[in-house]
Amino acid sequence: MSSVTVLEKAQELQNTARSISESQKERDDQERVLRRIDEVRTALQAAMVQQQTAVLLRERTGQALDVSGFEAAQSKLESKSRGGLPGDRAFVDAKRALEAFTNELSASLRQLWKAWATARIQEVSPARFVTLSPDERLEATELYESMKVKASRPKADSAGILTFCSDRDTLLRLLENAPNDAPEELLELINRLDAGGVTLRELTDADIALLRDYDQDCWFTVTRKAD
C-alpha cells in the first residue's frame, strides 16, 4: 500500500471519527435542550396555576395581586431565544424566575385569601342558626364548618375558593329570614326545647310569646304523654 493511500485511509478514519463525535454532540445538545424545556414547562405550569388562582380570587372577592412577574419570567426566556436555542443559563434563569414568582404569589394568595375568608366567616353569627328549621339548621352548620375548613387550608386554590363562595352564598340565603336581633333568651329556650323532655306546664306565657314574636312557634308541636 502506498504512503498516499495510507494517508487517505487515515484521513477517512479521522473524518468518520469527527462526524461521529459531532453527531454525538448534537444528540447530547438535543437531549440537554429537551430536558431543560421539560423543567421550564413544569415551572411554567405551576406558575400558571397560581396566576389563574389569583385571577379567580379577584373575580370572586375583588382582592387583586400583582402577577407581572409571570410575564417578566416569560419575556426573559423569549429574549434569549431569538438567536436560536438558548443555552443552559437562559433555561436555568427562566426556571428560577418562574419558581420565585410561583412561591411569592402562592404566599401572597394564602395571606390575602385567609384574611378575606376569615372576615366573611366572622360576619356570620352561628347563634342565628337556632332560629332556622331543624333541617336548615343542620345545613347551615355544615356550610359554616365547610367555610372554616376552606379558610384554614395551607394553600389557596381555585377549588377551595369556588366552594367557599358557593357555601357562603347558600348560607346567606338560608339566613335571609332569620332574625338578626334574636335575644339570648330565645336561643336558650330553643336549645332547651330541642333537648326534649319539656312539658307544657314548664313553659311560661312569656316563653310562648317569645317563640311567636320571632316566628319560631311553627317548629314545635305539642303531644300528650301516654301516661
Rosetta silent file (secondary structure, phi, psi, omega in degrees, C-alpha in Angstrom):
SEQUENCE: MSSVTVLEKAQELQNTARSISESQKERDDQERVLRRIDEVRTALQAAMVQQQTAVLLRERTGQALDVSGFEAAQSKLESKSRGGLPGDRAFVDAKRALEAFTNELSASLRQLWKAWATARIQEVSPARFVTLSPDERLEATELYESMKVKASRPKADSAGILTFCSDRDTLLRLLENAPNDAPEELLELINRLDAGGVTLRELTDADIALLRDYDQDCWFTVTRKAD
SCORE:     score description
SCORE:     0.000 S_00000001
   1 L     0.000  131.989 -178.861    0.000    0.000    0.000 S_00000001
   2 L   -72.729  165.666  179.797    1.466    3.430   -0.948 S_00000001
   3 H   -66.687  -33.123  179.564    2.004    6.214    1.551 S_00000001
   4 H   -65.199  -42.919  179.678   -0.714    8.278   -0.184 S_00000001
   5 H   -63.226  -41.082  177.828   -3.229    5.503    0.211 S_00000001
   6 H   -62.131  -43.848  179.463   -2.342    5.146    3.863 S_00000001
   7 H   -64.146  -39.136  178.563   -2.784    8.897    4.386 S_00000001
   8 H   -64.114  -43.415  178.330   -6.098    8.835    2.570 S_00000001
   9 H   -62.881  -41.025  179.618   -7.326    5.972    4.707 S_00000001
  10 H   -64.320  -39.188  179.423   -6.165    7.771    7.820 S_00000001
  11 H   -65.706  -41.186  178.267   -7.991   10.947    6.721 S_00000001
  12 H   -61.043  -44.172  178.620  -11.152    8.985    6.052 S_00000001
  13 H   -62.908  -40.245 -179.940  -10.995    7.434    9.501 S_00000001
  14 H   -64.938  -43.156  178.679  -10.398   10.866   11.051 S_00000001
  15 H   -63.840  -40.558  178.507  -13.354   12.364    9.182 S_00000001
  16 H   -63.512  -44.724  179.397  -15.556    9.463   10.228 S_00000001
  17 H   -62.005  -40.782  179.820  -14.467    9.829   13.846 S_00000001
  18 H   -65.852  -38.631 -179.896  -15.152   13.609   13.705 S_00000001
  19 H   -65.181  -42.647  177.893  -18.575   13.003   12.190 S_00000001
  20 H   -63.143  -42.059 -179.821  -19.463   10.517   14.912 S_00000001
  21 H   -63.717  -42.992  179.662  -18.227   12.952   17.561 S_00000001
  22 H   -67.060  -39.063  178.323  -20.230   15.840   16.080 S_00000001
  23 H   -63.817  -40.448  178.560  -23.349   13.672   15.794 S_00000001
  24 H   -64.680  -40.812  179.307  -22.987   12.632   19.425 S_00000001
  25 H   -63.710  -40.541  177.727  -22.553   16.263   20.431 S_00000001
  26 H   -62.727  -42.103  178.516  -25.704   17.183   18.535 S_00000001
  27 H   -64.863  -41.207  178.416  -27.608   14.399   20.269 S_00000001
  28 H   -62.751  -42.715  179.275  -26.261   15.481   23.656 S_00000001
  29 H   -64.453  -39.822  179.870  -27.239   19.087   22.925 S_00000001
  30 H   -64.350  -44.924  178.559  -30.672   17.977   21.819 S_00000001
  31 H   -63.733  -37.974  179.029  -31.199   15.900   24.950 S_00000001
  32 H   -63.023  -46.871 -179.018  -29.985   18.792   27.089 S_00000001
  33 H   -62.928  -44.248  179.812  -32.390   21.220   25.454 S_00000001
  34 H   -62.079  -39.913  178.913  -35.330   18.808   25.766 S_00000001
  35 H   -64.808  -43.079  179.227  -34.512   18.231   29.423 S_00000001
  36 H   -66.783  -37.387  178.646  -34.334   21.962   30.094 S_00000001
  37 H   -63.347  -41.619  178.137  -37.558   22.546   28.202 S_00000001
  38 H   -61.740  -41.014 -179.691  -39.340   19.965   30.382 S_00000001
  39 H   -64.705  -44.191  179.564  -38.014   21.656   33.516 S_00000001
  40 H   -68.274  -37.672  178.686  -39.157   25.090   32.361 S_00000001
  41 H   -61.640  -42.892  178.321  -42.515   23.681   31.237 S_00000001
  42 H   -62.116  -44.391  178.681  -43.110   22.204   34.692 S_00000001
  43 H   -65.039  -36.584  179.873  -42.200   25.518   36.341 S_00000001
  44 H   -66.917  -42.054  179.299  -44.413   27.355   33.856 S_00000001
  45 H   -62.576  -42.019  178.478  -47.413   25.136   34.574 S_00000001
  46 H   -64.185  -39.379  178.907  -47.048   25.702   38.329 S_00000001
  47 H   -66.512  -39.016  179.956  -46.824   29.451   37.746 S_00000001
  48 H   -65.112  -36.498  177.504  -49.917   29.408   35.534 S_00000001
  49 H   -60.903  -45.295  179.921  -51.909   27.612   38.238 S_00000001
  50 H   -67.293  -38.740  178.530  -51.079   30.351   40.735 S_00000001
  51 H   -63.443  -43.657  179.282  -51.822   33.070   38.195 S_00000001
  52 H   -65.137  -36.156  176.463  -55.224   31.557   37.410 S_00000001
  53 H   -64.423  -40.245  178.816  -55.964   31.293   41.131 S_00000001
  54 H   -64.215  -39.447  178.174  -55.105   34.985   41.535 S_00000001
  55 H   -64.598  -44.435  178.802  -57.448   35.885   38.674 S_00000001
  56 H   -62.826  -41.341  179.383  -60.260   33.830   40.230 S_00000001
  57 H   -60.756  -41.740  178.814  -59.666   35.428   43.627 S_00000001
  58 H   -65.070  -41.767 -178.967  -60.000   38.889   42.082 S_00000001
  59 H   -65.301  -39.618 -174.664  -63.179   37.912   40.246 S_00000001
  60 H   -88.466  -26.185 -173.435  -64.853   36.367   43.309 S_00000001
  61 H  -123.925  -15.332 -176.611  -63.610   38.660   46.075 S_00000001
  62 L    81.753    2.126 -179.922  -62.313   41.848   44.460 S_00000001
  63 L   -88.971  119.083 -175.292  -58.896   41.227   46.024 S_00000001
  64 L  -108.521  146.047  177.107  -56.130   41.837   43.443 S_00000001
  65 L  -127.064  153.342  178.501  -52.496   40.726   43.430 S_00000001
  66 L   -76.979  119.288  179.413  -49.563   41.743   41.223 S_00000001
  67 L  -116.407   20.306 -178.194  -48.911   38.994   38.638 S_00000001
  68 H   -65.688  -23.159  179.919  -46.465   40.961   36.455 S_00000001
  69 H   -62.233  -25.162  179.655  -43.652   38.606   37.492 S_00000001
  70 H   -66.824  -48.868  179.545  -45.210   35.927   35.289 S_00000001
  71 H   -66.558  -35.584 -179.884  -44.824   37.951   32.097 S_00000001
  72 H   -63.484  -41.182  179.661  -41.346   39.078   33.165 S_00000001
  73 H   -67.132  -39.235  177.768  -40.159   35.491   33.555 S_00000001
  74 H   -65.540  -44.074 -178.227  -41.574   34.541   30.156 S_00000001
  75 H   -62.817  -34.993 -179.227  -40.024   37.566   28.466 S_00000001
  76 H   -61.293  -43.091  179.992  -36.621   36.726   29.917 S_00000001
  77 H   -71.697  -41.035 -178.922  -36.570   33.343   28.189 S_00000001
  78 H   -62.986  -39.456 -178.622  -38.025   34.682   24.935 S_00000001
  79 H   -64.846  -29.621 -178.817  -35.411   37.450   24.693 S_00000001
  80 L   -92.721    2.913 -179.227  -32.615   34.886   24.966 S_00000001
  81 L  -106.996   -0.773 -174.392  -34.190   32.563   22.401 S_00000001
  82 L   -69.783  -27.564 -179.245  -34.228   34.943   19.441 S_00000001
  83 L   -91.804   11.756 -177.210  -30.806   33.875   18.168 S_00000001
  84 L   125.699 -158.748 -179.933  -31.641   30.188   18.246 S_00000001
  85 L   -66.343  129.167  179.111  -31.763   27.636   21.024 S_00000001
  86 L   -71.017  156.873  178.319  -30.918   29.269   24.358 S_00000001
  87 L   -81.380  178.919 -179.006  -28.082   27.961   26.472 S_00000001
  88 H   -55.461  -42.043 -175.159  -28.283   26.306   29.865 S_00000001
  89 H   -60.970  -40.351  179.707  -28.042   29.631   31.679 S_00000001
  90 H   -63.833  -43.100  178.589  -31.116   31.023   29.935 S_00000001
  91 H   -64.376  -45.487 -178.628  -33.185   27.959   30.849 S_00000001
  92 H   -62.735  -43.744  179.788  -31.933   27.954   34.439 S_00000001
  93 H   -63.173  -42.203 -179.801  -32.622   31.688   34.843 S_00000001
  94 H   -65.316  -42.627  179.257  -36.128   31.313   33.406 S_00000001
  95 H   -61.909  -45.128 -179.795  -36.888   28.343   35.657 S_00000001
  96 H   -64.533  -39.927  179.468  -35.667   30.182   38.746 S_00000001
  97 H   -63.804  -41.715  178.925  -37.655   33.280   37.838 S_00000001
  98 H   -66.511  -41.946  179.627  -40.828   31.216   37.390 S_00000001
  99 H   -65.900  -39.317  178.434  -40.285   29.327   40.647 S_00000001
 100 H   -65.066  -42.189  177.460  -39.643   32.571   42.534 S_00000001
 101 H   -61.695  -45.088 -178.890  -42.815   34.075   41.069 S_00000001
 102 H   -61.332  -46.841 -178.423  -44.821   30.952   41.963 S_00000001
 103 H   -65.768  -41.986 -179.299  -43.588   30.852   45.558 S_00000001
 104 H   -67.132  -44.926 -179.717  -44.108   34.564   46.124 S_00000001
 105 H   -66.865  -38.350  178.966  -47.578   34.598   44.591 S_00000001
 106 H   -60.579  -43.200  179.375  -48.579   31.444   46.482 S_00000001
 107 H   -66.523  -41.605  179.613  -47.628   33.069   49.801 S_00000001
 108 H   -66.261  -40.461  177.825  -49.445   36.305   48.917 S_00000001
 109 H   -60.371  -45.957 -178.902  -52.526   34.373   47.815 S_00000001
 110 H   -59.943  -46.028 -177.725  -52.607   32.420   51.055 S_00000001
 111 H   -65.774  -46.997 -178.447  -52.325   35.558   53.177 S_00000001
 112 H   -67.315  -42.007 -179.421  -54.908   37.561   51.226 S_00000001
 113 H   -64.082  -45.710 -178.355  -57.337   34.652   50.943 S_00000001
 114 H   -62.759  -41.299 -179.818  -57.205   33.794   54.642 S_00000001
 115 H   -63.806  -45.465 -178.720  -57.790   37.409   55.665 S_00000001
 116 H   -67.103  -47.601 -177.496  -60.770   37.800   53.319 S_00000001
 117 H   -63.758  -40.792  179.051  -62.310   34.404   54.104 S_00000001
 118 H   -62.595  -40.678  178.833  -61.901   34.872   57.871 S_00000001
 119 H   -63.666  -38.346  179.520  -63.626   38.253   57.669 S_00000001
 120 H   -68.136  -37.215  178.652  -66.555   36.692   55.783 S_00000001
 121 H   -65.442  -40.481 -178.408  -66.870   33.931   58.402 S_00000001
 122 H   -68.188  -17.856  177.301  -66.899   36.477   61.215 S_00000001
 123 L   -74.568  -16.070 -178.366  -69.831   38.225   59.534 S_00000001
 124 L   -99.532  128.987  177.013  -71.964   35.155   60.215 S_00000001
 125 L  -100.638  110.787  179.171  -73.349   34.576   63.693 S_00000001
 126 H   -58.821  -20.263  179.112  -73.898   30.847   64.353 S_00000001
 127 H   -62.431  -24.668  179.748  -76.344   31.873   67.069 S_00000001
 128 H   -73.237  -17.887 -178.001  -78.804   32.721   64.295 S_00000001
 129 H   -62.742  -30.527 -174.194  -78.855   29.085   63.167 S_00000001
 130 H   -65.438  -20.144 -179.549  -81.002   28.121   66.107 S_00000001
 131 H   -87.773   -0.498  177.953  -83.919   30.113   64.643 S_00000001
 132 L   -85.851  168.881  174.479  -83.911   28.006   61.462 S_00000001
 133 L   -67.332  160.384 -178.138  -85.892   24.845   60.914 S_00000001
 134 H   -53.126  -45.149 -179.591  -84.130   21.660   62.102 S_00000001
 135 H   -66.385  -43.167  179.321  -83.094   20.669   58.559 S_00000001
 136 H   -65.781  -35.469  179.594  -81.957   24.176   57.687 S_00000001
 137 H   -64.012  -41.954  178.212  -80.075   24.415   60.956 S_00000001
 138 H   -64.107  -44.388  179.136  -78.149   21.250   60.120 S_00000001
 139 H   -63.427  -43.061  179.973  -77.385   22.503   56.619 S_00000001
 140 H   -61.643  -41.145  179.784  -76.288   25.904   57.921 S_00000001
 141 H   -64.763  -42.294  179.446  -73.947   24.287   60.433 S_00000001
 142 H   -64.778  -41.779  178.715  -72.390   22.069   57.754 S_00000001
 143 H   -64.275  -42.126 -179.152  -71.899   25.030   55.414 S_00000001
 144 H   -63.701  -43.954  179.052  -70.360   27.108   58.190 S_00000001
 145 H   -67.082  -37.053  177.443  -67.919   24.362   59.135 S_00000001
 146 H   -63.006  -40.754  177.999  -67.029   23.818   55.474 S_00000001
 147 H   -61.684  -41.284  179.950  -66.215   27.517   55.135 S_00000001
 148 H   -65.308  -37.550  178.324  -63.901   27.364   58.133 S_00000001
 149 H   -64.184  -46.160 -178.503  -62.069   24.368   56.661 S_00000001
 150 H   -64.155  -35.337 -178.382  -61.564   26.115   53.305 S_00000001
 151 H   -72.638  -24.156 -175.269  -60.294   29.270   55.017 S_00000001
 152 L   -98.527    4.509  179.473  -57.708   27.381   57.077 S_00000001
 153 L   -63.342  146.783 -178.450  -56.105   25.391   54.258 S_00000001
 154 L   -66.546  -21.296  178.319  -52.316   25.802   53.982 S_00000001
 155 L  -134.940  143.848  175.363  -52.647   26.865   50.326 S_00000001
 156 L   -86.110  131.557  178.412  -55.250   28.842   48.432 S_00000001
 157 L  -138.696  162.820 -175.233  -56.544   27.050   45.355 S_00000001
 158 H   -59.747  -43.310 -178.585  -59.308   27.585   42.826 S_00000001
 159 H   -61.335  -43.586 -179.938  -61.449   24.674   44.056 S_00000001
 160 H   -64.835  -40.399  179.496  -61.348   25.916   47.650 S_00000001
 161 H   -64.817  -45.724 -178.995  -62.242   29.481   46.645 S_00000001
 162 H   -63.410  -44.247 -179.351  -65.165   28.345   44.494 S_00000001
 163 H   -65.484  -43.081  179.302  -66.525   26.006   47.175 S_00000001
 164 H   -58.862  -49.292 -177.750  -66.186   28.628   49.911 S_00000001
 165 H   -64.263  -37.806  177.754  -68.038   31.262   47.875 S_00000001
 166 H   -66.429  -44.403  178.289  -70.766   28.778   46.946 S_00000001
 167 H   -60.959  -42.169 -178.778  -71.181   27.695   50.595 S_00000001
 168 H   -64.546  -44.241  179.473  -71.326   31.314   51.709 S_00000001
 169 H   -60.511  -43.455  179.721  -73.993   32.232   49.142 S_00000001
 170 H   -65.114  -42.067 -179.487  -76.132   29.272   50.206 S_00000001
 171 H   -64.281  -41.981  179.856  -75.696   30.062   53.898 S_00000001
 172 H   -64.633  -35.356  176.816  -76.670   33.709   53.419 S_00000001
 173 H   -66.192  -39.107  177.442  -79.818   32.624   51.578 S_00000001
 174 H   -62.346  -34.793 -174.786  -80.725   30.343   54.484 S_00000001
 175 L   -90.891    3.249 -177.303  -80.275   33.217   56.913 S_00000001
 176 L   -56.123  -40.691 -176.550  -82.260   35.753   54.891 S_00000001
 177 L  -101.983    4.306  177.577  -85.333   35.328   57.087 S_00000001
 178 L   -80.109  132.834 -177.900  -83.523   34.509   60.314 S_00000001
 179 L   -63.225  138.686  177.844  -83.805   37.361   62.820 S_00000001
 180 L   -82.689  -20.533 -172.887  -80.653   39.393   63.407 S_00000001
 181 L  -110.501   27.728 -179.501  -81.761   40.508   66.851 S_00000001
 182 L   -59.355  122.441 -178.460  -82.695   37.167   68.392 S_00000001
 183 L   -71.804  159.591  179.911  -82.279   37.614   72.158 S_00000001
 184 H   -60.215  -33.138 -179.816  -80.235   35.217   74.233 S_00000001
 185 H   -62.264  -37.520  179.347  -83.428   34.120   75.998 S_00000001
 186 H   -67.541  -43.579 -179.507  -84.860   32.841   72.709 S_00000001
 187 H   -62.462  -42.024  178.772  -81.719   30.898   71.880 S_00000001
 188 H   -65.396  -39.533 -179.460  -81.672   29.305   75.319 S_00000001
 189 H   -65.241  -44.739 -179.715  -85.380   28.428   75.071 S_00000001
 190 H   -63.912  -42.661  177.962  -84.999   26.771   71.641 S_00000001
 191 H   -62.106  -37.308  179.955  -81.989   24.780   72.827 S_00000001
 192 H   -68.472  -40.369  178.903  -83.984   23.657   75.872 S_00000001
 193 H   -69.300  -38.427  179.504  -86.937   22.569   73.737 S_00000001
 194 H   -65.185  -29.809  179.697  -84.670   20.778   71.261 S_00000001
 195 H   -68.692  -21.002  176.991  -83.139   18.792   74.095 S_00000001
 196 L    85.073  167.843  176.843  -86.620   17.331   74.744 S_00000001
 197 L    84.179    4.585 -179.214  -88.474   16.449   77.931 S_00000001
 198 L   -89.207  126.857  178.625  -90.038   19.902   78.413 S_00000001
 199 L   -91.703  162.049  179.485  -93.707   19.792   79.436 S_00000001
 200 H   -62.171  -33.661  179.581  -96.297   22.447   78.628 S_00000001
 201 H   -62.066  -31.226 -177.505  -96.549   23.216   82.351 S_00000001
 202 H   -79.456  -11.540  177.574  -92.855   24.161   82.347 S_00000001
 203 L   -91.364  131.978  178.974  -93.374   26.739   79.603 S_00000001
 204 L   -89.260  166.773  175.587  -94.431   30.162   80.720 S_00000001
 205 H   -61.119  -33.816  179.242  -96.683   32.547   78.814 S_00000001
 206 H   -67.299  -36.400  177.653  -93.576   34.639   78.215 S_00000001
 207 H   -62.729  -47.500 -178.747  -91.811   31.628   76.665 S_00000001
 208 H   -64.954  -41.754  179.013  -94.682   31.013   74.245 S_00000001
 209 H   -63.220  -38.129  179.519  -94.955   34.714   73.401 S_00000001
 210 H   -63.557  -42.463  177.702  -91.210   34.837   72.718 S_00000001
 211 H   -62.433  -41.241 -178.850  -91.468   31.940   70.257 S_00000001
 212 H   -71.065  -36.442 -179.763  -94.371   33.627   68.476 S_00000001
 213 H   -60.135  -30.683 -177.882  -92.676   37.034   68.317 S_00000001
 214 L  -112.352   22.780  175.721  -89.838   35.514   66.275 S_00000001
 215 L    54.327   37.939  179.125  -91.992   33.078   64.254 S_00000001
 216 L  -103.175   -8.100 -176.562  -90.466   30.055   65.967 S_00000001
 217 H   -68.876  -20.810 -177.822  -93.699   28.560   67.302 S_00000001
 218 H   -74.325  -11.165 -177.273  -94.371   26.793   63.977 S_00000001
 219 H   -93.015    0.145 -176.404  -91.375   24.486   64.525 S_00000001
 220 L  -126.075  140.982  177.510  -92.716   22.865   67.694 S_00000001
 221 L  -116.935  154.972  179.664  -95.643   20.510   68.273 S_00000001
 222 L  -113.024  125.367  178.437  -97.456   19.659   71.477 S_00000001
 223 L  -128.039  152.266  179.417  -98.350   15.996   72.145 S_00000001
 224 L   -87.832  136.728  178.407  -99.960   14.307   75.137 S_00000001
 225 L   -71.382  148.417 -179.380  -97.888   11.795   77.088 S_00000001
 226 L   -65.144  -34.431  178.941  -99.148    8.222   77.177 S_00000001
 227 L  -147.435    0.000    0.000  -99.003    8.155   80.982 S_00000001
